[in-house]
Amino acid sequence: MIKAILYIILLPFTIWAMEGLDLNKLFKQSRVYQARIMYLMIAMSIAYLVVNFLYDFFINFKVI
């Protein structure tokens, strides 16, 4: 349950942080939908890594 809450909190922060990147230069002009899907997949992957790190950190130091 705690991981789900962390995902809900951190995914918007990850997307917000990624807005500073210009990933459109990596894709062809006609591949807009594929670029958006890749952007979302990268954001979800980063959020997954951050959530697991924070969860393990909290568990190891018994914060939760």
Phi, psi and omega in degrees: 000323181292323179296321180297319178295319178296320177299315181297324181282317190274335180298314177297324177295322179294316178296319178298317180293326181285346179296342177284348179269147176252083182280349181296336179289341181277345185245158176290160184298324185273005185252051185293313183293322178293324177294320179294319179295318178296320178300314179294320179295320178294318179298317179293323179294316178295318178298319178300313180296317181293318179298315180295322177297311181296319180298313178297321178298312180296320181292317182293327180259010175053042177282324181270000000 
